[in-house]
Amino acid sequence: MKYISTRGQSPAQTFSQILLGGLAPDGGLYLPETYPQLSDADLTAMRNMSYADLAFAILSRFVDDIPAPDLKAIIDKTYRPDVYAYTRPSQQASDITPTLKLEDDLYLLSLSNGPTLAFKDMAMQLLGNLFEYVLSREGKTTNILGATSGDTGSAAEYAMRGKKGIRVFMLSPHKKMSRFQAAQMFSLQDDNIYNIAVNGVFDDCQDVVKAVSNDAVFKAQHKIGAVNSINWGRIVAQVVYYFKGYFAVTDNNAQKVSFAVPSGNFGNVCAGHIARMMGLPINQLVVATNENDVLDEFFKTGIYRPRGAANTYHTSSPSMDISKASNFERFVFDLVGRDGDKTRELWGAVDSGASFDLNADGFFNKISHYGFVSGSSNHAQRMQTIREAASRYDVVVDTHTADGLKVALEHKIAGVPMLVLETALPAKFEDAIIEALGTAPERPVALNGIEALPQKFSVMDADVEAIKAYIVANT
């Protein structure tokens, strides 16, 4: 299996070659040359597998340069019930991603039972073990540079803390995460973890990461790696739970299901797109945004118009406060027929601050073929959805999952199971839950008082050269 860049000007490489790097040398994102195709017999064989076995069955189709026994051992080490232990009382930790039925044909797919209470743990724990394996095998080290709007940072740091040969430099928007999210990251005292709170918004952090990654000389000299959702290893790991969710709510492979996905950087729903391209019977992929509704606008109009940092709203679902969705390029590459020249043209416009319109070339007419629909939510609707979920289903959901649930109900079709991806536990957004319900959400005992722990971080401007200097000074 070889991987190519969405911008068509980088040589094809193996999984291990692209694992550490993130962006391709031409500034594009990696995708497999072709998507593995699963037959009805393949789906039947997978239907009753454990999560770890299912992950191996899927990932082994994408990874052929790590010996199968080693890949299986890495996966088994990752997907253990003791790692994903924060389940609801009615759920089994051994399911790893258990489902919760809300009503007929409506479910939550619980992805937030890992150590940082966010769906990012599902891929990041695997990525940490893959990084350590590949670095050890090749006798290398890496300096991970990432940007987070809230959950990626803590998931990456918990996955990489103490790992040999790895340092993590994580950028986050200063004072724009929840108190719990900030505490999860900044309270880590590990010697290999460096937190940089950037004066700005997430897009400023992401722009710095891209600028550093596009400096080929600096990237090579200082061994810069990436764990953001631009990293293919994260996307392919997330593909697995779409299959697990599908099998949990269906009896046979003729049935279709829909998934509602809270979306900021488009990585989570991009994994659903890839699962569908592999042959998973998906009816709709429902893209749910907050007030930063760039993706909703695109799926309704065919126009992709990032707002820029100055016009990005700070909301009560902060992990989705993103204007430029990095992984959207992966989907558009498929939408335009895997034309690297066209994709490079479109993102040249985006990178220069402009927008693009896919109506003129007829590409937008193909959207229905890929099953995408969308919707958005605002603060008042988010609070109301949290209240209704508590009263109607006796379940408390976080603000991002509330956005997903609100939009899911708008697109739900009778007879077609709808799975809402639960992307975080409500404890991560305590202030918003108190506003909605008047009481604080439950949190794991081990995380009580996390906000009061000593914190270690540096505040910096979104200055590429200054952040490069910081990395050099700490390596």
Phi, psi and omega in degrees: 000123177248157183239139182240160179271144177296342181258002165073011184236020177237146181293151176295142182224169179275172179301312182295329179291328182262351188302316188273341197268331183082252182293146171287160181303333180272007179090357180273184179247148181277141171220155176295150179303322174217154176273131175303142181253129181256133179272172176301321178295322177298314180298319179298318180295328182278341195305320184252019180286152169293166181300316181297317179294321178295318178300318179293319180299325181275310185293329180294341175282343179254342187238106180240009179248011168243125182307139185307316179298325179290317179297317179298319180295320178296316180295316179297324178294329185279308191264078180242146180301329181287341177276324182247065193262351188273056181274162172289157183306328183277359186250160179256124179298333180295341177287343182066306176236072183291156175259156177228118181282127177264316176198182180304127176064020177223124185223156163261137170257108189280109183247007194244032184262008181276187189296335180251009174064029180221154183297341180301334179298332183300321179264324188291324177298321177294317182299319178301317180289324176294316178303310183299319180296309184293318179297318179295317181298323185259001178065039185242169171233166178213152173246106183280127175244123182222166175232144181221144171262002177159304189260327181301319185299309181293320179298318179295316184292321177292330179283330187257348184300130178077359180288137181293135174079012185232129166243147181239125173245109187246124178264135176219153180287122186299124176064026180237013171253167173292159180300322179295314180301313180298317181295322179302319181279307192286342179279349178290130183251009182299144184293338183263010182246126179233118178258131178239112177271115188265132174290100183156201179247177183304318182301327176296318178297315182295323178296323177295314180301316180294320180296317179294318180294331179277353174272091189301322182293311180296318181300316180288317184295324184250013171054053183281125176244176184220142174236001176300172183291357169292341179286123183300326181302325178290317182297313185293328177294326181287339178302326188301316187286346170293318176295316181299317179295319179300312182294331183291334186242010178233161178253336183210166187280356177279342181282146174249154176227165174240154178234131174255126191233113171302128193229128174238295182264003175071007180289316184295314180284336174298323176297323176295320176301318181292320176301318178295319179295335178281345179119005176292131185286082180258128177278302180227144167251110186263111180273118181248122179245170172261211181297337174276082196258035181301316181291320177299318178299318181297312185289346175265332188236340186085003180253126177256113190226080177304140186277334185089161186302320185294337183245022175266125184280143170267114191240178177276001166240071195293336180292348178252014179277071187227135179261317180255109184274108187303315186285351177301331178299325179297315180293317181297325176303315176292320183298324181267022175077028180057040179268103182297323179296318180294317180297319179296322177296314182296315182281343169297321177294314180299315182294339178267004177094007181262186179240177171219158184233119182264014177283318188300321182273000179082002182293325183296334179295343182273355184305318183298331178298329183267358172080014184275135166224171186207171175190172181225168180220151175241181188300313182298318179293323179298313179297319180294321179295320177298317179296316182293323178296320180292318183280322186275322185246355183058042178221139177260127179244154178283176186293323181289316177297326176299319176301316179296318181293318180301314182286327177301317182295333178287336185246002183297135180245130180303132178089353179247112180303136177245120177254121175267123181285114177280109191265349177199158174273150186298338180301336181287345185227056188301316183300318180292322180292321177297319178299319184283318190246347180083358178224154180282145178287156174293148173225153177304140183304322183297342183253007175297135177076014183297329181293339182270355181289152176302142183241145182232110178200162177241137177263127182219159172282165178281064185248109186303313184293322179294321180287325172301315181297323178297318178297315180299318183293340185246020176234000000 
